[in-house]
Amino acid sequence: MQSLMMDTPLTITQIMRHAERVYPNAEVVSVRADNPLHRTTYTEIFSRARQLANALTKLGIGKGDRVATLAWNDNRHLELYYGIQCAGMVCHTINPRLFPQQVQYIVDHAEDRVIFVDSLIFPLVEKLASTLKTVEKIVVMTDRAHMPETSLDNVLCYEDLLAAESDDFEWPELSESDACALCYTSGTTGNPKGVLYNHRSTVIHAMAVNGADAIGFRNSDTILPVVPMFHVNAWSVPYAALMVGAKLVFPGPKMGDGETLADLMNGEQVSIALGVPTVWLGLLQHIQAAGKRLDSLERTVVGGSACPVSMMDTFREDYGVETLHAWGMTEMSPLGTLNSPPRGFDDLPDDKKCELRAKQGRPCFGVEMKIVDDDNTELPWDGKAFGSLKVRGPWVCRG
């Protein structure tokens, strides 16, 4: 027997339509190379995403084609996320910190047709341009006044590209199994491996991120994603935050600068920030030296590597900030586990609290985990056994 439920596909276009209709005035603040503090709204983000989709269509880019980004966290990168993915193309985010040879390999392997690049990263692409086999156009993400000089004849200006287009675009009806995003992981042997996400996995993952016992973004939150948008889609912030209409604050090229992060947190009243431990070390060193406070910040989410308990203690005891430890992988979109306090945590002695806080937590619903021995026999969950970790779920890469 079949149910009476509507068979509505789970697509990123749904996130965009919901955010634009329900939270049109939600704010997006960005530090950019060409503007130290740019302000915009969801409405303008999606209007420009439609202009971008028109521009890409005019360039001959179609469904399933890969469009690369080498960019920091800002409003233009967010426009690219939605303009590319909702038009049925694949947004291929690339880490500009990789060795040039790796960037070349990744672009060629993905068969990217267009590259959008931040003006500060353009010199890297300019040097590689003659070796890239499939790239037809390079778009520098700035306005005409800040365009770099170049001898390349296939370079376009982002703002000129959008200005030439209408913001009237009919988003195509997509299948939830259509590919939407691509991210290569270099955390394996040999050449980087591409993880290709689809609309369904991305939407379900974002919903899981917003679970109350996961990260749990709220409409009242102001979110500072210091984790790069080229690092597993900034841990789903560009999707999950827009589901609830939260304010976004992007640090742009200043994501490693403790002073800028502190000023953004205090100036924009950031309530939750996400990043790797080295970022928070730099932030803490700055605010301790400068005698600053973090009055609005409630939570930090830490992943990428283990967070020292001493850092968690400093955040909590000196600044009233709770730290959420998380673990995941590029192949997992990335959320795997998150260490939200379990029932009875407050009643534990301090040494047991420290012991628990040092761990990466429990699997979120949607992630199944086990460890096995060399014979593929499952081992007990006793805190002692160790083996090969296996995971599966609706947002986990199948191979």
Sequence and secondary structure as in RCSB ss.txt:
>XXXX:A:sequence
MQSLMMDTPLTITQIMRHAERVYPNAEVVSVRADNPLHRTTYTEIFSRARQLANALTKLGIGKGDRVATLAWNDN
RHLELYYGIQCAGMVCHTINPRLFPQQVQYIVDHAEDRVIFVDSLIFPLVEKLASTLKTVEKIVVMTDRAHMPET
SLDNVLCYEDLLAAESDDFEWPELSESDACALCYTSGTTGNPKGVLYNHRSTVIHAMAVNGADAIGFRNSDTILP
VVPMFHVNAWSVPYAALMVGAKLVFPGPKMGDGETLADLMNGEQVSIALGVPTVWLGLLQHIQAAGKRLDSLERT
VVGGSACPVSMMDTFREDYGVETLHAWGMTEMSPLGTLNSPPRGFDDLPDDKKCELRAKQGRPCFGVEMKIVDDD
NTELPWDGKAFGSLKVRGPWVCRG
>XXXX:A:secstr
   S       HHHHHHHHHHH TT EEEEEETTEEEEEEEHHHHHHHHHHHHHHHHHTT  TT EEEEE  BSH
HHHHHHHHHHTTT EEEE  TTS HHHHHHHHHHHT SEEEE TTTHHHHHHHGGG SS  EEEESS GGG    
  SSEEEHHHHHHTS S        TTSEEEEEEE SSSSS EEEEEEHHHHHHHHHHHTSTTS    TT EEEE
 S TTTHHHHTHHHHHHHHT EEEE BTTTT HHHHHHHHHHTT  EEEE HHHHHHHHHHHHHHT   SS  EE
EE SS   HHHHHHHHHHH  EEEEEEE GGGSSEEEE    TTGGGS HHHHHHHHTS  EE TT EEEEE TT
  B   SSS   EEEEE TTS   
